[in-house]
Amino acid sequence: MGLAHRVAYRALRPLLFSLDAERAHDLTLSWLAGDSRLVRGLVALPRVDDPVEIAGVVFPNRVGLAAGLDKEGRCLPALAAMGFGFIEIGSVAPQGEAWSDPPRIHRLTKARALINRIGLHRGGLEPLCAELTRHRWPLDPRSATPVRLGVNLACNVATRASHAIQDYALGLRATITWADYFTINVSNPNASNLHVPDTRPSLDHWLTAIDQVRIELADLTGKQPPLFLKISPDLSSLAVQTLCEALRARSDRVHPEGLYWGVIAANTSARRDAVRDHPHADGRGGLSGAPLREPVDQLVEQMRKQLGRHIAIIGTGGILSGDDARARIATGADLVQLYTGLIYRGPDLVREAAQALYSIR
Ligand SMILES: Cc1cc2nc3c(=O)[nH]c(=O)nc-3n(C[C@H](O)[C@H](O)[C@H](O)COP(=O)(O)O)c2cc1C
C-alpha cells in the first residue's frame, strides 16, 4: 500500500512541481475538495491506531495536519482518509481577508522549504461554519477514536491589538460546536497585529480575558476544548520564558477547573539565515520546511523544561520523515504536525511519521 502511494506521488510530483507553487497548491486542494473515488484511492492510507490522551482529548494518533493547507475546511474527508490523527483548519478571522498580489508561495526545492505570504481565510467565519455543517463534522461520530478537529483563530488585519480578544471570542463562539481544540494564532509573519503581549502583566491580563470567554462558553455549551497558543519560532528566549512562566502559573491555578492551555511551536519564520543562498530567499513571507527542524527542536526542548510535564506542546515545523517526528517527540513534544513535508514527500509521510511514533510507545 505504502509503496503504491510513493510511486503515485513520485509520478505526480514532477507535474505539480512544474507548475507555479500556488497553482499546484490550488489544483491539489480542488482535487482533494472534490473527494472523488480516484483521488481518495490515491491519497487514502489506513490510519495508524495509536490513541493518546493529550490535554483531555483522545487523539487517534500523534500526527496532525498543520494550519493553512485547508484554511477553509473544504477537504476534510480526503485529509482524514490520509490517516491524520487530527486536522487543523484556518487561520480564520471573523471577516474574510483579501490576499496580497501573487506570487504568494515560493518553493526553495533544494532546501525542502517554502516561503509563503498567503493570508487568512478569504471568507471569514461564516463560510467556514457553513463548510463544517456541510461535511456534517465529525465525519465518523460512531468511532471510539474519531479524527480530531482543531480550529485556528486569528483576528482581522485591521483589528487593533487592544481589540484582538473580541475577534478571538467571535471565533471561539462560532466554532465551538465542532472544535476538539482551538488554536490562537499569535505568530503570523504576514500580519503585524498577531502577537502575544510580551510583558508579564499584559500577558496575564490577555490570558485572563480569553479565559473569561471560555468560562462563559463552557457554561453555555458544556464544552471546554483545550486552547493552544501558536507561537513564532523567532521569539527571543526571554519572551519564550515569560510566556512559559505565565502559562505554568495559570495552569497550576486554572487547570483544576478544566481550562487547558497548550502551545504549538511553531509557525513559519521571518528569518532567512539557513536559506540565504537559495533562489527566492529574499521573498517576503514565512519560511517553513526543513530549515525549521533544528530551531524548532531547540525551542520545544527549552519550552518543555520551562513548562514542566503538564502543559501540552504540539511540535510543528520541518518534519519531513519518520525520524524527524520521533526526534521532535524526544525533545518534549506530545503531538506533531506537518505541512511542508506533505508537499515534498506526499501523503505517505503521514503514515511514516505515525508509524515511527507508534514504535516508540
Ligand atoms: C502556505 C502556508 C500557509 C500557512 N498558513 C497558516 C495559517 O493560516 N495559520 C497558521 O497558524 N499557520 C499557517 N502556516 C504555518 C504552518 O501551519 C506550520 O506552522 C509551518 O509551515 C511549519 O510547519 P512545516 O515546516 O511542517 O510546514 C502556513 C504554512 C504554509 C506553508
PDBQT file of the ligand as one rigid body, heavy atoms in Angstrom, charges set to zero:
ROOT
HETATM    1  C1  LIG A 401       1.334  28.039   2.505  1.00  0.00    +0.000 C 
HETATM    2  C2  LIG A 401       1.268  28.047   4.012  1.00  0.00    +0.000 A 
HETATM    3  C3  LIG A 401       0.196  28.650   4.641  1.00  0.00    +0.000 A 
HETATM    4  C4  LIG A 401       0.126  28.664   6.046  1.00  0.00    +0.000 A 
HETATM    5  N1  LIG A 401      -0.955  29.246   6.653  1.00  0.00    +0.000 NA
HETATM    6  C5  LIG A 401      -1.048  29.228   8.012  1.00  0.00    +0.000 A 
HETATM    7  C6  LIG A 401      -2.180  29.785   8.668  1.00  0.00    +0.000 A 
HETATM    8  O1  LIG A 401      -3.124  30.271   8.045  1.00  0.00    +0.000 OA
HETATM    9  N2  LIG A 401      -2.202  29.772  10.024  1.00  0.00    +0.000 N 
HETATM   10  C7  LIG A 401      -1.182  29.200  10.780  1.00  0.00    +0.000 A 
HETATM   11  O2  LIG A 401      -1.264  29.197  12.011  1.00  0.00    +0.000 OA
HETATM   12  N3  LIG A 401      -0.117  28.643  10.182  1.00  0.00    +0.000 NA
HETATM   13  C8  LIG A 401      -0.024  28.651   8.822  1.00  0.00    +0.000 A 
HETATM   14  N4  LIG A 401       1.061  28.092   8.212  1.00  0.00    +0.000 N 
HETATM   15  C9  LIG A 401       2.161  27.545   9.060  1.00  0.00    +0.000 C 
HETATM   16  C10 LIG A 401       2.059  26.021   9.241  1.00  0.00    +0.000 C 
HETATM   17  O3  LIG A 401       0.873  25.667   9.907  1.00  0.00    +0.000 OA
HETATM   18  C11 LIG A 401       3.272  25.493  10.036  1.00  0.00    +0.000 C 
HETATM   19  O4  LIG A 401       3.244  26.059  11.320  1.00  0.00    +0.000 OA
HETATM   20  C12 LIG A 401       4.595  25.859   9.387  1.00  0.00    +0.000 C 
HETATM   21  O5  LIG A 401       4.521  25.729   7.995  1.00  0.00    +0.000 OA
HETATM   22  C13 LIG A 401       5.744  24.952   9.882  1.00  0.00    +0.000 C 
HETATM   23  O6  LIG A 401       5.473  23.586   9.597  1.00  0.00    +0.000 OA
HETATM   24  P1  LIG A 401       6.099  22.826   8.308  1.00  0.00    +0.000 P 
HETATM   25  O7  LIG A 401       7.573  23.085   8.307  1.00  0.00    +0.000 OA
HETATM   26  O8  LIG A 401       5.719  21.386   8.504  1.00  0.00    +0.000 OA
HETATM   27  O9  LIG A 401       5.443  23.419   7.133  1.00  0.00    +0.000 OA
HETATM   28  C14 LIG A 401       1.151  28.061   6.820  1.00  0.00    +0.000 A 
HETATM   29  C15 LIG A 401       2.231  27.437   6.160  1.00  0.00    +0.000 A 
HETATM   30  C16 LIG A 401       2.300  27.425   4.790  1.00  0.00    +0.000 A 
HETATM   31  C17 LIG A 401       3.473  26.733   4.126  1.00  0.00    +0.000 C 
ENDROOT
TORSDOF 0
